[in-house]
Amino acid sequence: MAEHTILVVEDDSTVRELLKYRLGKHYDVFTATNGEEALDEIEETIPDLIISDIMMPKMDGFALQSSLQTDKNTRIIPFIFLTARADEEARQQGQRKGVDDYITKPFDMETLLSRVERLLERVEMFQTELNAELGQDFSNRLLPDRVPEVDGYALDFHSEARDQGGGDLFDWTQTDEGTYFLTIGDVMGKGLRAKFYAFSFLSYVRGTLHTLLEESTSPAALMAQLNDMLLNDDVLEDTFATFLLMHWDPARHTLTYANAGHCRPILVGPNGTDIPEHSDLILGLEEDVDFSEITLELAPNTALMAYTDGLTEQHTQAGDMLGEEGIRECAREAYGRDNPVEVLLERTLARSASDQFEDDLLVVWLERMGP
């Protein structure tokens, strides 16, 4: 975990250096002699906690706190006020302004250290809860509320985030001709940053799909546009993604797909499993990439399974990763069951060193039913 940063604002040089020395044994400490200097320091580094005197020249502690509360990036920084003013009026003024703690000089250093530790623990707990809430919100936005219901077909998916998870996404769009685009992706990275980029990426995919469908239903053409976007967009220019884009035509029982570095989909049927040998460069690496596409015909009682690398990278009891061959074995065992995705995950965990998945994962199962 990164070291916490504390800003000490104190015009008395003796007190300031004492605090810097003692706190510096546990935290990253920087100092200012008044509120104006503190604002300059905060422009460079936003601290996790501020310990400030109240009575200071140029800008006092209350004015400093009021100034920081006008900015959304600094308004939640916790404050501990140190002051020689022991009167009740100063204490009440601090409470009205949302001061987190109030210590009167001369103070006991061990008491101060204890209160600093308690406040930082509270901040850390709040940040963890906030990240979890934001992460769940992003996760919900990266997945559909429902899937298409098409006669003669069964479509199911399962998504599972580990902690904050990463940038796994799944979406579908219906065309005017009664066909569907299924999009499955994995934006590189973990946690909220990956989720944010995945959400931005998915938003662009949706918009580009609607525009492209007026001219073409080619997954390869769309993939080329997405690649150019990642290389030229200011927000997403450093983002890399694996992506599987499938055009599903239920009437013709075909799937045409372009694969940009994503896990290869698996065909599962009564005769076992098969993997079409097809994948291009991942998105966001090179300009002017020509993507190719392949068309598969789904026979009766045949399923196509797509997934993200959280499945392949699950460690087995032998200590190695499950890998593509391990997934094929699990898929064969899941085939023909009432809930194949659920059985697939159960079989995966039965082979695993852990009783839970180590990373976020996504599984999509599209099956053409028999007569």
ZAFI-401821 format. One record per residue (C-alpha): residue in one letter; chain; x, y, z. Coordinates in nm, 4 decimals, decimal comma, padded with zeros to 6 digits. Example, Ala and Ser with C-alpha at 12.3 -4.5 7.8 and 13.67 -1.06 7.14 Angstrom:
2
+----+----+----------+----------+----------+
: aa : ch :       c1 :       c2 :       c3 :
+----+----+----------+----------+----------+
:  a :  A :  01,2300 : -00,4500 :  00,7800 :
:  s :  A :  01,3670 : -00,1060 :  00,7140 :
+----+----+----------+----------+----------+
END
This chain:
371
+----+----+----------+----------+----------+
: aa : ch :       c1 :       c2 :       c3 :
+----+----+----------+----------+----------+
:  m :  A :  00,0000 :  00,0000 :  00,0000 :
:  a :  A :  00,1289 :  00,3453 : -00,0862 :
:  e :  A :  00,2603 :  00,5601 :  00,1979 :
:  h :  A :  00,0146 :  00,8189 :  00,3286 :
:  t :  A :  00,0994 :  01,1857 :  00,2754 :
:  i :  A :  00,0483 :  01,4497 :  00,5447 :
:  l :  A :  00,0727 :  01,8261 :  00,5079 :
:  v :  A :  00,1789 :  02,0156 :  00,8218 :
:  v :  A :  00,0866 :  02,3872 :  00,8173 :
:  e :  A :  00,2528 :  02,5693 :  01,1090 :
:  d :  A :  00,4249 :  02,9090 :  01,1351 :
:  d :  A :  00,6263 :  02,8117 :  01,4439 :
:  s :  A :  00,9441 :  02,6558 :  01,3024 :
:  t :  A :  01,0158 :  02,4507 :  01,6177 :
:  v :  A :  00,6717 :  02,2894 :  01,6223 :
:  r :  A :  00,6782 :  02,2452 :  01,2439 :
:  e :  A :  01,0120 :  02,0607 :  01,2426 :
:  l :  A :  00,9135 :  01,8494 :  01,5428 :
:  l :  A :  00,5967 :  01,7339 :  01,3679 :
:  k :  A :  00,7858 :  01,6677 :  01,0455 :
:  y :  A :  01,0445 :  01,4580 :  01,2305 :
:  r :  A :  00,8035 :  01,2484 :  01,4357 :
:  l :  A :  00,5381 :  01,2000 :  01,1668 :
:  g :  A :  00,8085 :  01,1415 :  00,9051 :
:  k :  A :  00,8946 :  00,8095 :  01,0706 :
:  h :  A :  00,5576 :  00,6722 :  00,9566 :
:  y :  A :  00,4345 :  00,8961 :  00,6741 :
:  d :  A :  00,5448 :  01,1103 :  00,3823 :
:  v :  A :  00,5379 :  01,4623 :  00,5315 :
:  f :  A :  00,5668 :  01,8014 :  00,3619 :
:  t :  A :  00,5211 :  02,1426 :  00,5256 :
:  a :  A :  00,4019 :  02,5011 :  00,4801 :
:  t :  A :  00,4295 :  02,8061 :  00,7069 :
:  n :  A :  00,0819 :  02,9467 :  00,6354 :
:  g :  A : -00,2378 :  02,8844 :  00,4431 :
:  e :  A : -00,1190 :  03,0507 :  00,1208 :
:  e :  A :  00,1924 :  02,8331 :  00,1075 :
:  a :  A : -00,0239 :  02,5299 :  00,1831 :
:  l :  A : -00,2457 :  02,5988 : -00,1191 :
:  d :  A :  00,0649 :  02,6170 : -00,3399 :
:  e :  A :  00,1868 :  02,2827 : -00,2013 :
:  i :  A : -00,1542 :  02,1198 : -00,2511 :
:  e :  A : -00,1524 :  02,2194 : -00,6187 :
:  e :  A :  00,1488 :  01,9866 : -00,6545 :
:  t :  A :  00,0415 :  01,7094 : -00,4156 :
:  i :  A : -00,3005 :  01,6478 : -00,2590 :
:  p :  A : -00,2359 :  01,5113 :  00,0921 :
:  d :  A : -00,4304 :  01,2384 :  00,2687 :
:  l :  A : -00,4446 :  01,4510 :  00,5872 :
:  i :  A : -00,3731 :  01,8106 :  00,6924 :
:  i :  A : -00,2480 :  01,9115 :  01,0367 :
:  s :  A : -00,2753 :  02,2864 :  01,0634 :
:  d :  A : -00,2339 :  02,5659 :  01,3144 :
:  i :  A : -00,5256 :  02,8092 :  01,3303 :
:  m :  A : -00,3570 :  03,1424 :  01,4039 :
:  m :  A : -00,1115 :  03,2094 :  01,1173 :
:  p :  A : -00,0086 :  03,5160 :  00,9124 :
:  k :  A : -00,1447 :  03,5777 :  00,5583 :
:  m :  A : -00,4051 :  03,2989 :  00,5729 :
:  d :  A : -00,5186 :  03,1256 :  00,8915 :
:  g :  A : -00,6256 :  02,7646 :  00,9296 :
:  f :  A : -01,0001 :  02,8271 :  00,8984 :
:  a :  A : -00,9505 :  03,0261 :  00,5770 :
:  l :  A : -00,7332 :  02,7458 :  00,4391 :
:  q :  A : -00,9992 :  02,4870 :  00,5104 :
:  s :  A : -01,2743 :  02,7034 :  00,3627 :
:  s :  A : -01,0713 :  02,7509 :  00,0454 :
:  l :  A : -01,0141 :  02,3761 :  00,0071 :
:  q :  A : -01,3837 :  02,3008 :  00,0567 :
:  t :  A : -01,4707 :  02,4965 : -00,2595 :
:  d :  A : -01,2811 :  02,2419 : -00,4733 :
:  k :  A : -01,4301 :  01,8932 : -00,5245 :
:  n :  A : -01,0784 :  01,7450 : -00,5365 :
:  t :  A : -00,9818 :  01,8719 : -00,1897 :
:  r :  A : -01,3042 :  01,9199 :  00,0057 :
:  i :  A : -01,2902 :  01,5784 :  00,1757 :
:  i :  A : -00,9316 :  01,6053 :  00,3034 :
:  p :  A : -00,9506 :  01,5468 :  00,6813 :
:  f :  A : -00,8219 :  01,8252 :  00,9111 :
:  i :  A : -00,6608 :  01,8212 :  01,2519 :
:  f :  A : -00,6316 :  02,1725 :  01,3982 :
:  l :  A : -00,3562 :  02,2644 :  01,6427 :
:  t :  A : -00,3962 :  02,5897 :  01,8336 :
:  a :  A : -00,2978 :  02,7720 :  02,1452 :
:  r :  A : -00,6520 :  02,9083 :  02,1628 :
:  a :  A : -00,8163 :  02,6877 :  02,4214 :
:  d :  A : -01,1410 :  02,8820 :  02,4352 :
:  e :  A : -01,4700 :  02,7145 :  02,3529 :
:  e :  A : -01,5498 :  02,9630 :  02,0722 :
:  a :  A : -01,2591 :  02,8397 :  01,8572 :
:  r :  A : -01,3541 :  02,4788 :  01,9178 :
:  q :  A : -01,7170 :  02,5421 :  01,8186 :
:  q :  A : -01,6067 :  02,7324 :  01,5083 :
:  g :  A : -01,3943 :  02,4351 :  01,4071 :
:  q :  A : -01,6828 :  02,1934 :  01,4607 :
:  r :  A : -01,9162 :  02,4054 :  01,2512 :
:  k :  A : -01,6660 :  02,3953 :  00,9654 :
:  g :  A : -01,6388 :  02,0173 :  00,9747 :
:  v :  A : -01,3024 :  01,9850 :  01,1496 :
:  d :  A : -01,2176 :  01,6177 :  01,2085 :
:  d :  A : -01,0127 :  01,6729 :  01,5237 :
:  y :  A : -00,9001 :  01,9588 :  01,7473 :
:  i :  A : -00,5894 :  01,9476 :  01,9667 :
:  t :  A : -00,4819 :  02,2303 :  02,1957 :
:  k :  A : -00,1145 :  02,3240 :  02,2372 :
:  p :  A :  00,0918 :  02,2086 :  02,4133 :
:  f :  A : -00,0058 :  01,8632 :  02,2908 :
:  d :  A :  00,1061 :  01,5109 :  02,3693 :
:  m :  A :  00,2840 :  01,3670 :  02,0643 :
:  e :  A :  00,1645 :  01,0103 :  02,1242 :
:  t :  A : -00,1945 :  01,1301 :  02,1415 :
:  l :  A : -00,1496 :  01,3177 :  01,8134 :
:  l :  A :  00,0039 :  01,0119 :  01,6445 :
:  s :  A : -00,2843 :  00,7968 :  01,7640 :
:  r :  A : -00,5441 :  01,0374 :  01,6269 :
:  v :  A : -00,3601 :  01,0656 :  01,2951 :
:  e :  A : -00,3574 :  00,6873 :  01,2609 :
:  r :  A : -00,7282 :  00,6651 :  01,3435 :
:  l :  A : -00,8227 :  00,9335 :  01,0914 :
:  l :  A : -00,6167 :  00,7769 :  00,8125 :
:  e :  A : -00,7752 :  00,4378 :  00,8822 :
:  r :  A : -01,1151 :  00,6007 :  00,8503 :
:  v :  A : -01,0157 :  00,7667 :  00,5214 :
:  e :  A : -00,8838 :  00,4352 :  00,3885 :
:  m :  A : -01,2024 :  00,2538 :  00,4844 :
:  f :  A : -01,4146 :  00,5238 :  00,3213 :
:  q :  A : -01,2063 :  00,5076 :  00,0022 :
:  t :  A : -01,2335 :  00,1295 : -00,0097 :
:  e :  A : -01,6119 :  00,1451 :  00,0261 :
:  l :  A : -01,6347 :  00,4205 : -00,2344 :
:  n :  A : -01,4171 :  00,2285 : -00,4807 :
:  a :  A : -01,6282 : -00,0836 : -00,4300 :
:  e :  A : -01,9471 :  00,1137 : -00,4936 :
:  l :  A : -01,8046 :  00,2803 : -00,8043 :
:  g :  A : -01,6628 : -00,0495 : -00,9245 :
:  q :  A : -02,0008 : -00,2189 : -00,8924 :
:  d :  A : -02,1674 :  00,0661 : -01,0774 :
:  f :  A : -01,9199 :  00,0383 : -01,3648 :
:  s :  A : -01,9589 : -00,3419 : -01,3679 :
:  n :  A : -02,3348 : -00,3070 : -01,4067 :
:  r :  A : -02,2894 : -00,0650 : -01,6960 :
:  l :  A : -02,0555 : -00,3064 : -01,8777 :
:  l :  A : -02,3168 : -00,5820 : -01,8924 :
:  p :  A : -02,6656 : -00,6062 : -02,0452 :
:  d :  A : -02,9776 : -00,6379 : -01,8329 :
:  r :  A : -03,1057 : -00,9171 : -02,0566 :
:  v :  A : -03,0115 : -01,1189 : -02,3651 :
:  p :  A : -03,2002 : -01,1719 : -02,6936 :
:  e :  A : -03,4659 : -01,4430 : -02,6953 :
:  v :  A : -03,4594 : -01,6187 : -03,0334 :
:  d :  A : -03,6574 : -01,9292 : -03,1251 :
:  g :  A : -03,4324 : -02,2316 : -03,1633 :
:  y :  A : -03,1444 : -02,0738 : -02,9706 :
:  a :  A : -03,0292 : -02,0427 : -02,6103 :
:  l :  A : -02,8033 : -01,7541 : -02,5130 :
:  d :  A : -02,6608 : -01,7212 : -02,1621 :
:  f :  A : -02,3749 : -01,5357 : -01,9974 :
:  h :  A : -02,2078 : -01,5160 : -01,6595 :
:  s :  A : -01,9863 : -01,2368 : -01,5261 :
:  e :  A : -01,7999 : -01,2435 : -01,1984 :
:  a :  A : -01,5793 : -00,9639 : -01,0648 :
:  r :  A : -01,2980 : -01,0311 : -00,8208 :
:  d :  A : -01,2742 : -00,7363 : -00,5774 :
:  q :  A : -01,3009 : -00,4324 : -00,8085 :
:  g :  A : -01,2392 : -00,6483 : -01,1121 :
:  g :  A : -01,1117 : -00,5215 : -01,4416 :
:  g :  A : -01,2410 : -00,4215 : -01,7802 :
:  d :  A : -01,4424 : -00,7252 : -01,8976 :
:  l :  A : -01,7408 : -00,6187 : -02,1074 :
:  f :  A : -02,0287 : -00,7808 : -02,2959 :
:  d :  A : -02,3015 : -00,6183 : -02,5018 :
:  w :  A : -02,5401 : -00,6898 : -02,7886 :
:  t :  A : -02,7187 : -00,4867 : -03,0546 :
:  q :  A : -03,0055 : -00,5923 : -03,2811 :
:  t :  A : -03,0060 : -00,4811 : -03,6452 :
:  d :  A : -03,3071 : -00,3936 : -03,8588 :
:  e :  A : -03,2687 : -00,7256 : -04,0414 :
:  g :  A : -03,3216 : -00,9311 : -03,7251 :
:  t :  A : -02,9537 : -01,0146 : -03,6813 :
:  y :  A : -02,7397 : -00,9368 : -03,3778 :
:  f :  A : -02,3941 : -00,8034 : -03,2975 :
:  l :  A : -02,2393 : -00,9590 : -02,9859 :
:  t :  A : -01,9417 : -00,7709 : -02,8430 :
:  i :  A : -01,7023 : -00,9221 : -02,5898 :
:  g :  A : -01,3896 : -00,7426 : -02,4730 :
:  d :  A : -01,1199 : -00,7114 : -02,2128 :
:  v :  A : -00,9608 : -00,3710 : -02,1583 :
:  m :  A : -00,6090 : -00,4069 : -02,0166 :
:  g :  A : -00,5626 : -00,3244 : -01,6510 :
:  k :  A : -00,7333 : -00,3818 : -01,3184 :
:  g :  A : -00,9587 : -00,1898 : -01,0846 :
:  l :  A : -01,1488 :  00,1311 : -01,1443 :
:  r :  A : -00,9113 :  00,2649 : -01,4083 :
:  a :  A : -00,9720 : -00,0377 : -01,6316 :
:  k :  A : -01,3470 : -00,0208 : -01,5662 :
:  f :  A : -01,3562 :  00,3471 : -01,6605 :
:  y :  A : -01,1714 :  00,2830 : -01,9867 :
:  a :  A : -01,3908 : -00,0206 : -02,0574 :
:  f :  A : -01,7042 :  00,1898 : -02,0048 :
:  s :  A : -01,5702 :  00,4647 : -02,2366 :
:  f :  A : -01,4651 :  00,2020 : -02,4907 :
:  l :  A : -01,8048 :  00,0310 : -02,4827 :
:  s :  A : -01,9823 :  00,3641 : -02,5265 :
:  y :  A : -01,7761 :  00,4265 : -02,8382 :
:  v :  A : -01,8464 :  00,0747 : -02,9681 :
:  r :  A : -02,2205 :  00,1298 : -02,9325 :
:  g :  A : -02,2087 :  00,4620 : -03,1142 :
:  t :  A : -01,9833 :  00,3305 : -03,3903 :
:  l :  A : -02,2029 :  00,0245 : -03,4407 :
:  h :  A : -02,5136 :  00,2345 : -03,4979 :
:  t :  A : -02,3258 :  00,4486 : -03,7515 :
:  l :  A : -02,1615 :  00,1560 : -03,9298 :
:  l :  A : -02,4796 : -00,0497 : -03,9608 :
:  e :  A : -02,6145 :  00,2059 : -04,2052 :
:  e :  A : -02,3436 :  00,0960 : -04,4501 :
:  s :  A : -02,2115 : -00,2465 : -04,3535 :
:  t :  A : -02,2478 : -00,5459 : -04,1224 :
:  s :  A : -01,8793 : -00,6361 : -04,1419 :
:  p :  A : -01,7141 : -00,7073 : -03,8038 :
:  a :  A : -01,3702 : -00,6509 : -03,9618 :
:  a :  A : -01,4668 : -00,3004 : -04,0824 :
:  l :  A : -01,5901 : -00,2055 : -03,7382 :
:  m :  A : -01,2760 : -00,3474 : -03,5774 :
:  a :  A : -01,0598 : -00,1231 : -03,7955 :
:  q :  A : -01,2567 :  00,1838 : -03,6873 :
:  l :  A : -01,2236 :  00,0892 : -03,3198 :
:  n :  A : -00,8493 :  00,0465 : -03,3618 :
:  d :  A : -00,8152 :  00,3954 : -03,5137 :
:  m :  A : -01,0231 :  00,5387 : -03,2312 :
:  l :  A : -00,7974 :  00,3944 : -02,9615 :
:  l :  A : -00,4899 :  00,5382 : -03,1311 :
:  n :  A : -00,6323 :  00,8872 : -03,1851 :
:  d :  A : -00,8651 :  00,9529 : -02,8910 :
:  d :  A : -00,7052 :  01,1696 : -02,6190 :
:  v :  A : -00,8741 :  00,9778 : -02,3373 :
:  l :  A : -00,8230 :  00,6274 : -02,4712 :
:  e :  A : -00,4943 :  00,6651 : -02,6621 :
:  d :  A : -00,2973 :  00,4613 : -02,4048 :
:  t :  A : -00,5661 :  00,1939 : -02,3802 :
:  f :  A : -00,5184 : -00,1562 : -02,5192 :
:  a :  A : -00,7988 : -00,4051 : -02,5545 :
:  t :  A : -00,8666 : -00,7545 : -02,6774 :
:  f :  A : -01,1976 : -00,7684 : -02,8557 :
:  l :  A : -01,4289 : -01,0258 : -03,0116 :
:  l :  A : -01,7035 : -00,8910 : -03,2367 :
:  m :  A : -01,9590 : -01,1430 : -03,3675 :
:  h :  A : -02,2407 : -01,0908 : -03,6187 :
:  w :  A : -02,5035 : -01,3532 : -03,5465 :
:  d :  A : -02,7670 : -01,4338 : -03,8096 :
:  p :  A : -03,0188 : -01,6761 : -03,6530 :
:  a :  A : -03,2151 : -01,7213 : -03,9764 :
:  r :  A : -02,9046 : -01,8430 : -04,1628 :
:  h :  A : -02,7543 : -02,0047 : -03,8498 :
:  t :  A : -02,4233 : -01,8260 : -03,9073 :
:  l :  A : -02,1743 : -01,6384 : -03,6921 :
:  t :  A : -01,9297 : -01,4030 : -03,8631 :
:  y :  A : -01,6663 : -01,2687 : -03,6307 :
:  a :  A : -01,3462 : -01,0671 : -03,6106 :
:  n :  A : -01,1082 : -01,1379 : -03,3259 :
:  a :  A : -00,8535 : -00,8801 : -03,2102 :
:  g :  A : -00,6249 : -01,0754 : -02,9786 :
:  h :  A : -00,9068 : -01,2105 : -02,7645 :
:  c :  A : -00,9343 : -01,5647 : -02,6290 :
:  r :  A : -01,0359 : -01,7864 : -02,9193 :
:  p :  A : -01,4008 : -01,8970 : -02,9036 :
:  i :  A : -01,4720 : -02,2687 : -02,8705 :
:  l :  A : -01,7283 : -02,4685 : -03,0688 :
:  v :  A : -01,8903 : -02,7367 : -02,8541 :
:  g :  A : -02,1017 : -03,0170 : -03,0011 :
:  p :  A : -02,1861 : -03,3860 : -02,9790 :
:  n :  A : -01,8466 : -03,4767 : -03,1279 :
:  g :  A : -01,6441 : -03,2712 : -02,8784 :
:  t :  A : -01,4856 : -02,9267 : -02,9140 :
:  d :  A : -01,3162 : -02,7352 : -03,1913 :
:  i :  A : -01,1321 : -02,4025 : -03,2052 :
:  p :  A : -01,1291 : -02,1971 : -03,5279 :
:  e :  A : -00,7718 : -02,0829 : -03,5903 :
:  h :  A : -00,8287 : -01,7121 : -03,6136 :
:  s :  A : -00,7049 : -01,4016 : -03,4287 :
:  d :  A : -00,5586 : -01,0635 : -03,5283 :
:  l :  A : -00,3523 : -00,8049 : -03,3425 :
:  i :  A : -00,5048 : -00,6564 : -03,0254 :
:  l :  A : -00,6619 : -00,3125 : -03,0530 :
:  g :  A : -00,4637 :  00,0038 : -02,9955 :
:  l :  A : -00,1138 : -00,1150 : -03,0910 :
:  e :  A : -00,0620 : -00,0287 : -03,4580 :
:  e :  A : -00,2181 :  00,2023 : -03,7131 :
:  d :  A : -00,3845 :  00,0932 : -04,0378 :
:  v :  A : -00,4330 : -00,2686 : -03,9354 :
:  d :  A : -00,6428 : -00,4800 : -04,1735 :
:  f :  A : -00,8629 : -00,7092 : -03,9683 :
:  s :  A : -01,0050 : -01,0288 : -04,1130 :
:  e :  A : -01,3218 : -01,2158 : -04,0349 :
:  i :  A : -01,4416 : -01,5739 : -04,0442 :
:  t :  A : -01,7922 : -01,7191 : -04,0863 :
:  l :  A : -01,9060 : -02,0274 : -03,8951 :
:  e :  A : -02,2229 : -02,2248 : -03,9495 :
:  l :  A : -02,3865 : -02,3429 : -03,6288 :
:  a :  A : -02,5220 : -02,6941 : -03,6755 :
:  p :  A : -02,8100 : -02,8179 : -03,4578 :
:  n :  A : -02,7021 : -02,9037 : -03,1017 :
:  t :  A : -02,3859 : -02,6932 : -03,1385 :
:  a :  A : -02,2760 : -02,4129 : -02,9107 :
:  l :  A : -02,0181 : -02,1376 : -02,9377 :
:  m :  A : -01,8516 : -02,0418 : -02,6106 :
:  a :  A : -01,6631 : -01,7135 : -02,5705 :
:  y :  A : -01,4826 : -01,6031 : -02,2548 :
:  t :  A : -01,2180 : -01,3742 : -02,1060 :
:  d :  A : -00,8734 : -01,4675 : -01,9742 :
:  g :  A : -00,9893 : -01,4880 : -01,6119 :
:  l :  A : -01,0914 : -01,8423 : -01,7015 :
:  t :  A : -00,7700 : -01,9513 : -01,8746 :
:  e :  A : -00,5482 : -01,8025 : -01,6020 :
:  q :  A : -00,7184 : -01,9852 : -01,3146 :
:  h :  A : -00,4560 : -02,1991 : -01,1357 :
:  t :  A : -00,5188 : -02,5709 : -01,1101 :
:  q :  A : -00,4352 : -02,8039 : -00,8237 :
:  a :  A : -00,1176 : -02,8985 : -01,0098 :
:  g :  A : -00,0011 : -02,5359 : -00,9910 :
:  d :  A : -00,0251 : -02,4481 : -01,3595 :
:  m :  A : -00,2935 : -02,2445 : -01,5356 :
:  l :  A : -00,6122 : -02,4040 : -01,6651 :
:  g :  A : -00,5359 : -02,2843 : -02,0171 :
:  e :  A : -00,7275 : -02,3354 : -02,3370 :
:  e :  A : -00,7134 : -02,7162 : -02,3234 :
:  g :  A : -00,8477 : -02,7201 : -01,9678 :
:  i :  A : -01,1384 : -02,5004 : -02,0725 :
:  r :  A : -01,2159 : -02,7365 : -02,3599 :
:  e :  A : -01,2370 : -03,0264 : -02,1151 :
:  c :  A : -01,4721 : -02,8327 : -01,8877 :
:  a :  A : -01,6839 : -02,7286 : -02,1876 :
:  r :  A : -01,7199 : -03,0915 : -02,2982 :
:  e :  A : -01,8422 : -03,1825 : -01,9496 :
:  a :  A : -02,0889 : -02,8899 : -01,9508 :
:  y :  A : -02,2304 : -02,9685 : -02,2951 :
:  g :  A : -02,5820 : -03,1112 : -02,2931 :
:  r :  A : -02,6549 : -03,0011 : -01,9368 :
:  d :  A : -02,9556 : -02,7863 : -01,8449 :
:  n :  A : -02,7340 : -02,4964 : -01,7381 :
:  p :  A : -02,4049 : -02,5379 : -01,9252 :
:  v :  A : -02,2438 : -02,2139 : -01,8029 :
:  e :  A : -02,3053 : -02,3040 : -01,4397 :
:  v :  A : -02,1676 : -02,6544 : -01,4929 :
:  l :  A : -01,8654 : -02,5139 : -01,6777 :
:  l :  A : -01,7761 : -02,2919 : -01,3818 :
:  e :  A : -01,8308 : -02,5772 : -01,1362 :
:  r :  A : -01,5985 : -02,8038 : -01,3354 :
:  t :  A : -01,3398 : -02,5269 : -01,3519 :
:  l :  A : -01,3387 : -02,4779 : -00,9748 :
:  a :  A : -01,3233 : -02,8546 : -00,9222 :
:  r :  A : -00,9846 : -02,8482 : -01,0991 :
:  s :  A : -00,8683 : -02,5313 : -00,9234 :
:  a :  A : -00,6289 : -02,4800 : -00,6362 :
:  s :  A : -00,8794 : -02,2335 : -00,4881 :
:  d :  A : -01,2518 : -02,2655 : -00,4226 :
:  q :  A : -01,3108 : -01,9294 : -00,5908 :
:  f :  A : -01,1951 : -01,7540 : -00,9047 :
:  e :  A : -00,8724 : -01,5579 : -00,8778 :
:  d :  A : -00,9612 : -01,2910 : -01,1324 :
:  d :  A : -01,2658 : -01,1351 : -01,2919 :
:  l :  A : -01,4168 : -01,3453 : -01,5692 :
:  l :  A : -01,6869 : -01,3501 : -01,8319 :
:  v :  A : -01,8430 : -01,6484 : -02,0149 :
:  v :  A : -02,0928 : -01,6314 : -02,3030 :
:  w :  A : -02,2657 : -01,9479 : -02,4308 :
:  l :  A : -02,4696 : -01,9363 : -02,7557 :
:  e :  A : -02,6277 : -02,2709 : -02,8523 :
:  r :  A : -02,8420 : -02,3724 : -03,1469 :
:  m :  A : -03,0934 : -02,6206 : -03,0178 :
:  g :  A : -03,1731 : -02,9486 : -03,1914 :
:  p :  A : -03,4983 : -03,0313 : -03,3790 :
+----+----+----------+----------+----------+
END
